[in-house]
Amino acid sequence: NVAPYLGECLDSVIQQSLTDIEIICIDDCSTDDSLQLLQKYAVSDSRIRILCNDKNRDVSATRNRGIREAVGKYIFFMDSDDTFFSNNALESLYDVAIRSSRCCLGAYC
């Protein structure tokens, strides 16, 4: 039930400088217009995948479902009320992850 925030949140993800991303949105049995808004965005952006929980679950169960469904190497969680997100945030995080994995080679740095 985050329809008032969802559009701004999705816009900030869609506008990221890192474009090779999978956007998994999980509707946790919302009773407002959140699902309809997600569907509207998914029509215009093929990176968006919508999953719907069969019953309301806690945030951990919902995130674990997202992890199971994700195909990428790295995962970033964003809550729908996290509306301020700089356009290069994911690219910056990705760059740090790449540098860290090259540096450490599985060891602690």
C-alpha positions in Angstrom: 0.0 0.0 0.0 2.6 2.5 -1.2 0.9 4.0 -4.3 1.7 7.6 -3.2 5.5 6.8 -3.3 5.7 4.1 -5.9 5.9 6.2 -9.0 8.8 8.3 -7.8 10.6 5.2 -6.6 10.2 3.4 -9.9 11.2 6.6 -11.8 14.5 6.8 -9.8 15.3 3.1 -10.7 14.3 3.4 -14.3 16.5 6.5 -14.8 19.7 4.9 -13.4 22.9 5.3 -15.5 23.4 1.6 -15.1 20.8 0.3 -17.5 21.6 -3.4 -17.7 19.5 -4.2 -14.6 16.6 -6.4 -13.7 13.8 -4.7 -11.7 11.9 -7.1 -9.6 8.8 -5.7 -8.0 6.9 -7.8 -5.5 3.3 -6.9 -4.6 2.7 -8.1 -1.1 -1.1 -8.2 -1.4 -1.6 -4.5 -1.5 -5.1 -3.2 -1.3 -4.5 0.2 -2.9 -3.5 0.9 -6.6 0.1 -0.2 -6.2 -0.3 -3.3 -8.4 -2.0 -1.3 -11.1 0.8 1.2 -11.0 3.4 -1.5 -11.3 1.6 -3.0 -14.3 1.5 0.4 -16.0 5.3 0.8 -15.5 5.9 -2.8 -16.7 4.2 -2.2 -20.0 6.6 0.6 -20.8 9.8 -1.0 -19.4 10.7 -4.6 -20.2 13.2 -4.7 -17.3 10.4 -4.7 -14.8 9.2 -8.1 -13.5 6.2 -8.2 -11.2 5.7 -10.9 -8.7 2.6 -11.2 -6.4 2.7 -12.9 -3.1 -0.2 -15.3 -2.5 -0.7 -13.9 1.0 0.8 -11.0 2.9 4.3 -11.9 4.1 6.9 -10.2 6.1 9.7 -8.2 4.5 12.3 -11.0 4.9 10.2 -13.6 3.2 9.4 -11.2 0.4 13.0 -10.3 -0.1 14.0 -13.9 0.0 11.5 -14.5 -2.8 13.2 -11.7 -4.8 16.6 -13.3 -4.3 15.3 -16.7 -5.6 13.8 -15.1 -8.7 16.8 -12.8 -9.5 19.1 -13.8 -12.3 21.8 -11.2 -11.8 25.1 -11.5 -9.9 24.4 -8.6 -7.6 21.2 -7.6 -5.7 20.2 -4.3 -4.3 17.1 -3.9 -2.2 15.0 -0.8 -2.4 11.8 -0.2 -0.5 9.0 1.6 -2.4 9.1 4.5 0.0 12.8 5.1 -0.7 12.1 7.9 -3.1 15.4 9.7 -3.3 17.9 7.9 -5.3 20.7 9.5 -7.3 20.8 8.6 -11.0 24.3 7.0 -10.7 23.8 5.2 -7.4 23.6 1.6 -8.8 26.5 2.2 -11.2 28.6 3.5 -8.3 27.7 0.4 -6.2 28.4 -1.9 -9.1 31.8 -0.4 -9.6 32.7 -0.8 -5.9 31.5 -4.5 -6.1 33.6 -5.2 -9.2 36.7 -3.6 -7.7 36.2 -5.4 -4.4 35.8 -8.8 -6.1 39.0 -8.2 -8.2 41.0 -7.1 -5.1 39.9 -9.8 -2.7 39.7 -12.9 -4.9 37.6 -14.4 -2.2 39.9 -13.4 0.7 39.3 -10.7 3.3 40.7 -7.3 2.3 
